[in-house]
Amino acid sequence: MKTVLVLTAIERAFYSATIEYQLIEPVLRVKTRRKNVRFLFLCLVPFTFYFTRGDIRHTFRVFSKARKRLKSVFNNSKSRIVFIPVLFPFRHKGFYLKFLLIPLFLLSNFPILFFVILLYGPSIIHARGYPAGLLACISKLITGVGFIFDMRDVYTKKGIEAGFFTQNCVSAKFWNATEGQMLSSADAVIVTSTPFKDYVVNILSSDKRVWLVPNSVNTHRFFPDEKSRIRVRRNLNIDDKFVLIHSGTFSTRQDVGFAARYFKKWKNLKENSFFLLLTANKKNIGKISAVFEKEKVSPDNFAIINPEPEEVPDLLKAGDIALHLESQSLATEYCIAIKDGEYLATGLPVVCTPFLKGIAPLIEKYNVGIVTDPDRELSAQKEIYLLNNLVEIKKNTQRIVKDVLSLDKGVQVLDECYEVLLKSRSLSFLISISTASE
């Protein structure tokens, strides 16, 4: 039986909706198609990620339950997930590794990966993100085990955006050079959008090893439901409101103000407009409220909720339209965000900015929303079009999900990627045996 080792590093893998629904769930779906392949998930989690400061006992218990729940899913799938505490890095910000800290990261994490490779003899490593990709790239040099570089984001650009790197610092230069090495060394590269694919092809001068697997959505979790919509709106006391909804994080603090200003445009267009914001981090509530207050948005006109991941599908049903507003930045153009698929699967038209070159062309192609730059397009022409065609546009949302963003579509491409790699690794093994016998 062949083994695929799925690797994460510097991520709280046991309490991450992104990892659960964009990595674990698709891979386990592939497992149902490939009975002769065993999947082992190795999650290298910094020990400080097993709790949060300020509420250590409660969060440790919550995270412990989350680990048990995920392990029970794997017990039923005949695969395995292992969470291993590592000593470094200490903080979440450590995901964007600065140059001088990389040796500590390698010393804390690589020996564990090397031991697991020796123990299980995987045919291929599926490495999620750049830190895991670095570990897999080094292990290939030593052990010869090939790897899939599942990029997820353009790491250096995101690090610069977030303020962890500067444009010409040693860390950014190191990761830019290492990115090229990881891409060249990888047996396959997974990207999430067409502009992202173009970025990689420009580096490799070939698209032969590049697989496009967009952030996908499970339509059994996210779907339109009028009864649930009525119930949720009643519970939130927004029955008579026209609800704009935003889910997830804002890329930058400036984008919060961007969204607040755009909401005021809708308020002028429809007096009963209401802004519902869902944020995964409770600490962001005060920060977002402060920006809205600065932009002179009345507290009566918006609400910020910190939901559990399982609550998000129902809360999205409360919306009338969904917002994905990002200003132009280094990594914006590569994005098809997870929330885009969740919005559309719920039947919500999407308003996005033209800088989101991963999703914006699809929104226009399928007529599932509008693409606008609120700070430049001052007229309400596009918003009026959206209002006048809301019923038709909502119907179109199911087509784009089926054609592009559904979990089934993502699993199909991922399965094809595994098939090609496992066959090629088997062929290389047979050739090596044949050569040795001669």
N, C-alpha and C positions, 0 to 999 in steps of 0.2 A: 504493500500500500504506500502510495506517495504522500508526502507531507508538505503542506504549504504553511510556512511560519509567517503570521501576520504580526507586524511589529509597530508599537507606538512608543514614544519617548517624550518626557516632560509634558505629559497631559494627564489630567485626572480622568482616565479612561472609564472608570466605574461610575462617574457622575457627569457624563457629557452626552447630551442629546445628539450632538453632531456625530460623535464617534459611534453611538449606538445605532443611529438611523442611517448614517452615510457610510459606515464601514462594516460594523458587525452584522446588521440585518442583511445588506446585499450579499456579503460573503456567505452567510448561513443559507441564503436562498440558492447560491451557487452550489453549496454542499448537497442540497437535495437533488441536484442534477448529476453530481459526480460522486457516486457511491464508493469509488476506489481511491478517493482522496481524503486525507485527514487534515483538518485545519486546526492549528495550534496558535492561539492568540497570546503573544507575550507582551505584556504592558509594563514597561519600566516606569514606575511612578515615584517621584521624589517623596520621601517619607513625610515631609511637611504638607503634602497634598491630601493626607489621610484625615485632616481636620482643618479648621480655619481658626485663625487667631481671634480671641475674644469670645469664642463659644466652642471651646475645644471638645467638651464632653458630648454636647448635643450633636455637633456636626460629625464627630467620630462615629456615633451611633447611626446617624442618617447614612453616612457613606458605607458603613458596615452592612446595613440592610441592602443598599444598592449593589454591593459586591455579591451578596448571597443571591439576590434576584437574578443577576446576570449569569452567575454560575449555574443556577437551576435551568436557565434557558439552554445552556451548553450541555448539561446532563441529558437533556432530551434530544439533542442534535448529534450526539456521539462525537462531538469535537470538544475542545478544551480551551478554557481561558485561564491565564495565570497572571495575577497582579504581584509584582515584586517591588518592594520598597527599595529605593536607591538613595544614596547619601547626598547627591548633588544633581541639579541645583536646588536651592532652598526655597525660592519664591516663584510664583507664576510668571513674573516678568523674565525669569531665567529662560523661558522658551526661546527668546531671541538672544542667542548666545554671543557674548562679546569675545573677541579674539583670545584674550588672556585667560578666559574661563573654559575654553574648549578642552584643554588637557584634563581639567578636573572632571568635566562631563564624560570624557572618554574613559578615564580611570574608574569612574563610578559605574558606568553602564556597559562598556564593551566586554569585560570579562564575563558578565552574566550571559550576554548574547553568545559569546564564543562557546561557553559551556553548554548552552541549550542546543547549539548547532551540532556539537560533538555528540550530545545525548540522543537527539532525535533525527539527525541527518536529513534535514529538509531538502526538497528538490528546488525550492524557490522561496525567497523572502519577499513579502509584500510590505514595504516600508511606507508608513504614512507620515508625510511631512519631512522637513529638511533635517532635523536632528536624528530621526530614525533613519533617514536616507543616508546620512553620513556614516552611521554605524554599519548599515548594510553594505555600503560601498567599500569600507575598510575590510569588512569580513569577506567580501568577494576576493579581494587581493590576497587574503591569507588562506581561505578555505576553498575558493572557487565556486561557492554557492551563488547563483545568479539572483538578481533582485528586481522587483517592480518598484520604481520610484513614483509613488502616489503623491504628487506635489501639493495639492490642495490650494496653496497660495504662492505668490511670488514673494518668497521669504524676505529677501533683502529690502525690496520696495516697501513691504508691509512694516518691516522693522524701522525703516526711515520715517514712514508716515506716523508710526506710534511714538517716535522720539527716542528709540533705543539705539539707533545708529544715525550717523550723519552721512551725507552723500559720499564724501571722500575719506572717511575714517578707515582705519586698518581693518576693523570688523567687517564693514561693508565690502571692502576689496577682497577680503578672504572669502566671504560667502559668495560673491560673484564668481570668483575663480573656482571655488568648490562646486558651485552649481553646475558649471560647465563640465567638470570632471564627473559628477554624479550622473548627469544626463548622458554623457558619452559611455560611461561604464554600465548603466542600467540596461537590462534585457528588455524592459518595457517602461514606458512613461505614461502615467495617467494624468489627464488635465480635465478641467471642468467646463471649458467654453471654447468657442472657435477662436477668439482673439488670443486666448491662452495657448491654444495649439499653435497658432501662427508664431507666437513668441518662442516656443520650443523649437519649432521647425527652423526658424531663423538661426538658432544656435547650432542645431544638428545638421542643417542643410538637407534634411530628409524627414519624411513623415512615417517611415516604415515601422518604427517602434512606438509611435505615439497613438494612444487610445483616448478618445473623447468620451468621458463618462460624466455627464452633468450631475450636479447635486440633485438628487431625485426625491420624489415624494411618494409615500405610501398612501394610495387612494382609499385604503380601508381605514386609515386614521383621519385623513383630511378629505372631506366631501361636503357638499351643500346639504343642509337639512333644515327646513323651515320651522319645524316644531322646536328643535333645539335653539334655533335663532331667536324665536319668540321668547322662550324660557330664559335664555341668557340675557337678552335685552331687558326683560322685566326685572331680573335679579339685580342688574346694574342700574336700574332706574333710568334707562335711556330709550324707552319704547318709542318715543315720538321724535327721536333725533336722527339726523343724517350723519352716520358715523364713519369718520376716516380712521383707519387703524394702522398702527406701525408695530411690528413685532421684531424683537431682537435688539442688538446693539446698534448704536450709531458709530460709523467709522471714525469720525472726529467730533470734537466739541462744536466745531463750526456747523456741522450737519444738523445738530439739534436746533440751532437758531434758524437754519435753512428751512427745516420742517415747520417750525413755529410761524415763520413769515408766510409760508405757503398756506398754512391752515387759515390765516387771517384772510387770504384771498378767497377761500371757500366760504368763510363766514360772511363775507360781503355778498357772495353769490347766493348762498342759502343761509338764512338767519338761524335755522335750527341745526347747523353743523356742530359736530362734537368730535373731539380728538381723543381716541383711546390708544394708549401706549402700553405695550407689554415688554417688560425688561427682565432678563434672567438674573440680574444683579441688583439686589435690594439697595446697595450703596448708590446706584445711579438715580434713584428716585429723587433725592434732594437736588442733585446736580441738574437733572432735566427740569425740575420745577423752577430752579433759580433762573435758568435760561429763558423759560417761558414767561416768567415774571418780568425779566429784563426786556423781552419782546412785547410786553404789555398784552399778553393773552390771559384773560380772566380765569381764575381757578375753577369757576363754574362751567367752563367750556372744554375742560379736558380732565382725564383721569389716568393715573399711572398705576399699573398692576404688576406685581412680582409673582407670576404664576409658576407652579410646578410644570415640568415638561408635558405631563399627561393632561393638563388643563388647557393647553394652548389650542388644540383643535376646536374645542367648544367656544372658546373666547373669540376666535377668528370669525366664527359664524355671526357674531354680533355686528360685524362691519358691513358697510355698503360699498366702500372702495378701500384699497390698500395702498400704502405709500412706501416706495423705496427711493428715497431722495439722498443722493450723495453728490457732493461737489467734486470738481475735477482734482484728482490726486494721482500719485505715482502708480497705484495698483488698481484703481477704479475700473479701468477698461477691461480687465480680465474677469470680471465678476458675473457669475450667475449664482446669486445667494440662495441658501436653503429656503429662506422665507419666500422667495419668488414662487417656487413650486407649491409651497404650502398655501399661499394666497390664492393662486390660480386653481388649485384642486378644490379649495373651499368655495369656488365660484365668485371670487372677488376680482373685479377689474383692477389693474395695477397702474399707478402713476409713477413713472421713473424718470430720471434725468438722462440726457443723451450721452453722458460720460460713461454710463454703464453699458459698454459696447458688447458685453456678453448677452444681456437680456433685452436691451432696447430694440434691436432689429427684430427679435422674435415677437415682441409686443406689437410692433407695427405690422409685421407680416400676418399675424393671426388675428389682428384687430381685437386685442384683449385689454386695452387700456389706452393711455396716452403717454407720449414722451415729451417732456417739457423742461426747460430751464427757468424756474420761477423767478430768478433774479434778473433775467433778461426779457422773458416773454411776459409783459405786463398785462396784455389783454386776456380776457377769460374765454377766448374763442374755443380753445381745445377743451376746456372744462365744460362749456355749454354743449359741445358735441358729445362729450361723455355722458352728460345727464340726459340728453335727448335720445341716446342710443343705448341706454344702460341695459335694457332687457336683452337685446341682441348680443351685446358685448359679453354679458354674463354667460350666455349660451356657448360662446366661442371658447371660454376658458377650458372646457373639458377636452376640446380637440387638441390644444397645445400640450396639455398634460399627457394625453394618450400618445401623441406623436413624438414628444421630446423629453418630457420631464418625469414620466412615471417610473416607479421603482422597477417594474417589469422590464422597461426599456434599458435601464441602467444595468440590471442583472444580466440581461442578454449580452451586452457588450463586455462586461466583466468576465462572464463565462467564456466568451470567445478568446479573450486575452489569456486566461488561464490555460485553455486548451492548446493554444499555439505554443506557449512557453513550456508547458509540461511535455508536449510532444518533442519539442526541440531539445529539451534537456535529456529526455530519454534517448533520442537519436545520438546526441553527443556522447552519452554514456556507452552506448553500444559500439560506436566508432572507436572509442578509447580502448574498450576491451579487445576489439578486433585487432587494433594496432599493436596492443601489448602481446597478444598471442603470436603475432608474426615475428 
